[in-house]
């Protein structure tokens, strides 16, 4: 029997028992779907984390009270007890960092209430920044200008707003020069940021940027810890030198004892992404473990179904052997049926996993990215399950004595 004929017979056998075939592949469908969905989400979130959340560039570092990606609970609780970073810390770093092209400071509040005329919007992100933060974070505007040093020094009540503020509060109106109320204070709009869209169901365009000196005046100097950012002249060794200069300056200004740990954290794009990779890898491996259990269960089910098929088709096997079929022919026939069954489960798992990922992305905006290698791996693993768990039933069928098989009655 040639390969094409064996595959045709395999499909005929599976089609004759459609419900049984579908049910026997459910565990494989679940296992492969779980892997595909997780890989799709992890790959999408990896890209989003690198491009949006930790989009610092290879030449940028951040100094903060504690790392935004801290995962060690004990270290986090200890870091919470540290003294807040303030504007004097920022000025000390700015003066000492000779290898920095820019040094900036920022504060933020995620519960701003913005009002224009009779319209209002809540939960706006209020960012108090120095003008140097614009080049550090590559902030782009669609209209107007960015905050400058004059605004900072004069504590000017001016603001750069996100597209959501304009769309919700000023539809059809030129926002430049208009006055808005931010948590009860009046600001003049001088710029509008470019639209970034949504992720995880949250808009990235609902924000107001004001001079950090005005932020401190409105919200108080001890509300939160200042985040100090630096942009080196270049990545690599230049970034390391800039980071060392900033660290020495901040330790000296905060009077950290010699040999003691820093009373602050310094992060770069690489270190933040490394922390995220460790977390996502752990999550991925846990999911792989669960998926492997599902695949083993699926393989056992397929082996059981194939053993039942061998019993049901004992007379058929006897007839084939009597007509000249060899042991290898019979074994290959049942192996092909086992692999076909598991491959169908793998293919359905790929479709279900990708469908779940795309549906979640459409509903809540969670980033996702379908990887070809994950699809290929899912199909390869499912085929391997079919081979591994199909060998025993296939060998049992191949070893049947044709005379005994012809006498067999169900």
N, C-alpha and C positions, 0 to 999 in steps of 0.2 A: 504494500500500500504506500503510495507516495504521500508527500507532506500535504499537498492541496486536498487530496481526498480525505486524509485524516482530519484536517481542520473542518472540512465540510460535514463529516460524520459527527464531529464534536459539537458543532453548532446545532445539528439536527437533534442530538441527544439532549442538549441543554434546553432547546426550544420545546421539546416534548414535555419537559417538566419545568415550565417557566416560573411558577410560584416558588417551587423548591429551590431553583437556581438563584432567584432574587434574594430569598431569605438567607440562603447560605453565604451570601456575599456581604450581608449587612455589617458584620464586624469589621471586615476589610474596608468597606466604604467609610465607616466611622473613623477608623485608624488613619487612613490616608487623608480624609477630609480634615481631621484635626491637625495633621502635620502641615498640609498645604495652607490652611487658614492661618496657623501660627507663623509659618515662614513668611507668608504674605504680609501679615501685620508687622512682624519684627522688621522685615526689610523696608516696609513703608515708613515705620516710625524711626528706624535708623536714619533714613534719608531726611525725614522731617527734623529730627533732633539735631543732625549735623547742619541742616540748612536754615532752620528757623530758631530753635531754642538756644543752641550753642553756636550760633553763627558769628563767631568772634573773629574769624580769620586766623591764619597761622602766625600772625605777628602781634596778637592782642593778648593781654592778661587781665585778670580781674582780682582785686583784693577786697575781701569782705569779712564780716564778723565770723561767718562760717560758710562752708561750701554749699551752694544750692543743690548739689547732687550728693550730699552726705547720706550714707546708708548705714553707718555704724551708730547705733542708738546711744551707746555710752559716750562716744565722741560728740554726738549732737547735743546731748544734755549738758556736757561739760562746756561746749562752745557757747551755749546760750547764756552762760554766766559771764562771758567776756564783756568788757567795756565796748560800747558802740564805737564804730569809726565815725569821725566828724570831719568838718571842713578844714580844721587845722591839720588833721592827718593828711587830707588831700593836698593841702598846700605844701606840706613837708615832702611828700612824694614828688609833687610837680617840680619843686626846686632841685631835688637831688637826682632825678632820673635824667642823666645826660644822653642816654641812648634812646630816649622816648621822643618820637615825633609829636605825640599828643598825650596828655594826661587829663582825664575827665572824672567827674563825680556825678552820681545820680541817686535819687530817692524815688520811691513809688508808693502809690496808694491805689488799691483796686476797687474802691467804693466811692468814686467821685460821682456827684450829681450835677449835671450840666443843664442849663436852661437858656433858651433864647425865645423872646416874646412869650407866647403862651405854651410853647412846646418844651418838653424836657426829656432827658434820657438818663438812666441810672447805671450803676456799676461800670462807670467809665474808669479806665486806668489813668491816674494822674501821675505824670513823670516830671519831677523836678530835676533839671539837668544843667550842666555847664555847656557852653557852645561847642567845646571840643568833643563832646559825645557824638555829634553828628558825623564827623569823619571816622571816628572809631567804629561806629556801628553802621557806617555807609547808609545813613538815613537819606532817603530821596523824597523830594516834594513834587507835587503836581501843580502847585500854585504858590505864589508869595515867596517869602524868605524864611530862613532859619533864625533861631535866636542868636544874638551876638553878644560880645563883651559889654557893650554899652547897656544892653538890656539887663545883663547880670549886675553890673556895677551900680546902676541906677534903680535896681529893683523894680524894673518896669512891669506893669501889669499886662503883659502881652502873652499870646499863646499860639502854638502850632497845633492844629486839631487833626484827628483822623477822619477819613471819608464817612464813617458812620455818623459822626456829629453833623456833618454837612447834609447828608441824605435825610436824616431824621428831623433835624431842627431847621434847616435852611433850604428846603427843596426849591429849585428855581431861583435862588438868590445868590449873588456873588458874596461869599463869606468874608472876603478880605476887607478889613476895616470895621466889620460888625463887632458888637459887644455881646459877650456871653456871660452868664453867671455860673461860676464854678464853686459849688459848696458855699454860696452866699457872697462870694467875691466877684468883682467885675473885671473881665479881661478883654482886650482887643485882639481879634484874630489877625495874625500877620502871615500865616502860612497854612497849607493843607498838605498832608502826607499822601503818598501814593497808596493805592488800594492793595491790600495783602490777602484778603479773603478770610476764610474760616478754617478752623481745624478742631476736631473733637467737639464740634458743635458750638465752639466759642469764636466770636469775631476777633480778628487781630487789628481791626480798624476803629475800635471804640476807645480812643485815647485823647488826652490833652497833655501837651508838653509845655511847661512853663519854666522860667529861670529858677534855678535851685535856691537862690537867695529869696525869691518871692515864696517859694514852697515852704522854706523854713519859717518865714514870717507868718504865713497863714496857718500851717499845721504844727508849728513848734519845732524847736531844735533838738528835742530829745524823743521824738516820736519813733524814729527808726534809725538803723545804722546805715551810714553812707556807703555806697559801693564805689570803689575807686577803680577806674579802668585806664590802662596804658596801651599805647600803640607804638611798637618799636619801629625803627627805621627799616628793618627787614626781619624775616623769620630766621630760625636756626640759632646760631651763636649770638647774633645781635639781640634776639628776644631773650635769651638766657642772661645776657649782660644787663639788659634793661630790667628784667625781673629781679636779679640780684641787687641792683642799685635801689629799686623800690622797696625790696624786703629789708635791706639794711637801714634805709631811712625811716621806715615805719617802725621797725623794732626800736630804734634809737628814740624816736619821738614818743612811743608808748612805754618807754623805759622797761622793755623786756629784759630780764636778767640773762647774763651770759650762760649758755648751756641750757636754758629753759626753752620750752616749745614756743613757737610764735603765738601771739595772742590774736591771730587772724589767720585766714586761709588765702592762699594764692592759687588761682586756677588758670589754665590755658585751654584752648580749644581741644588740644590733644588729651589732656588729663580728664576733662569733663566727658569727652567721648569715650575714653577708656573706662571710666566708672559706669557709664551707660551700657557699654558693650559687655562688661562683666555681669551686670544685672540681666540684660536681655539674653545672654548666653545661658545663665542659670535657668531662666524661665523656659527657654527653648529646650534645654536638656530634660527638664521635668516633663514637658509636653511630649517629647520623644519617648520617654519611658512609658507614659500612659498609652501612647499610640502603639508601642511595641506589644503591650499587653493585649490591646484590641486585635492586633495582627495575629498574635499567637492564637487567640481565641478563634479568630476567623479561619486560620489554618486548620485548627482541630475540627471545626465545623465542616470545612471542605473535605478533610480526610474522611470524616464520618459519612458524608454524603456520597463520596466516591466508593466507600466500602459497600454502602447500600446499593449503589449502581452496579458494582461487580456482582453482587448477589442476584439482583434483578436480571442481569444480562448473562448469567452463567451459560444458558443454552446457546445464546448468540455467540459467546466466546468459543464454545465447543464446536459449533458449525464452522466458524472462521478457521479454527485450527484444523478441522477435518478437510477443509478446502485448501489447505496449504499455508495458512498464516503462521509465521514464526513467533517465538516468544517475544522477540524484539518488536515485531509489528504490534502485538497486543499491548505491550508495555508502553510503546510510544503513543498509541491511541488514547490510553487512559491518562497518560501524562499531559497530552495536549488538551484533553478535556479539563483537567485540573488547572492547568495554567490559563486556559481560556476563561474559566470561571473566576479565577483570582484577578486576572487582568481586567475583566469587565468590572469587578468590584473596585479595582484601582482607578480605572477611568471614571467611574461614577464618583469615587471619592475626590478625585481632582476637580471635577465639575462642581460638586457640592461645596468643597472647601473654598474654591475660588468664588463661587456664587455667594457664600456667606460673607466672605471678606468684602466683596464689591457692594453687597447690600448694606453692610455696616458702614462702609465708607460713604455711601449715598445718604444714609439716614443721619449719622452723627458726625461725619467728616473725619473719621479716624483714618490716618494715612495708610495706604496699602500699596504693595508693588508685587505683582505676580512674577516669580522667578522661573525661568525655563528649566534650570537645573533641579529645582524642587519638583516640578512636574515630571521630569525624566526619572528622578530618584523615586518618586511615588509609584510610578509604573514599574520600574525595575524591582523595587522591593515587593510589590504585590505579585509580580511574576515569580520571584524567588520563593515566596510563600507557597505558591501553587506547585512549584517543583518539589520543594522540601516535603510538604505534607501530602503530595500526590504520589511519591515514590512507593510507599508501602502498599496502597491499594493497587497501583499499577503492577507491582511485582507479584502480588497475590493473584491478580487476573492472569498474568503471563504464565504462572506456574500451574494453572489448572490443567488437570489431565483431560484431554478432549473426550475420552469415552465416558468418564465420570460426569463431565459437564453436559454431554448430550442426554444422559439419563436423569439430569437434575430437573425437578419439578418444584415450583413455588408452592 
